[in-house]
Amino acid sequence: MTESLTAFELLLQIDQRCRLLAADLPSQPPRQDSWSGIGFRVGEHWYVAPMSEVGEVLHEPRFTQLPGVKPWVKGVANLRGRLLPIMDLCGFFGYELSTARRQRRVLVVEYEDVFAGLMVDEVFGLQHFAQDSLKAVPADELQGPMAAFVEGCFQGEQSWRVFSPFALVRSQGFMNVAL
């Protein structure tokens, strides 16, 4: 006399057989030869931020202005119940923010106790580069206030400077927002 299985027991048997058969499949080693980041524009320069340093990219949110802060602090926005300070990255570095509001985006950065949104002129999505193609930025090209936060560049159709949002939020100048 054969014993009849419940539907649940039958699924368990199928699962066990699948796991036994899958155990022999080769695993693929993770690829370490490519570098990915979020491409964006500040003024006339193109930057790319490491994927690990940008939590998400937002359209310019509605925000409430704050009194007694530097002009590059745009205000705070409500992001899913959390207050997100919105910082004008162009203004922080002394550039004029693009007037094309439709193109503006906010890069959300969360590092240790800092949660901030960096408003940029435009975002170009995910950019991929060969890891070994990272080069130092020529000294004559790397001048001005952004130099301290640039960690090299990748050459594509244009030069993409590697910008570190984590280095920015660790800097005293960025954290000093009061007038």
Beta strands, then each sheet from edge to edge (+ up, - down):
strand 1: 34-42
strand 2: 45-50
strand 3: 56-59
strand 4: 73-79
strand 5: 82-88
strand 6: 105-111
strand 7: 114-120
strand 8: 122-130
strand 9: 150-155
strand 10: 159-163
sheet 1: 8+ 1- 2+ 10+ 9-
sheet 2: 3+ 6- 7+ 5+ 4-
end
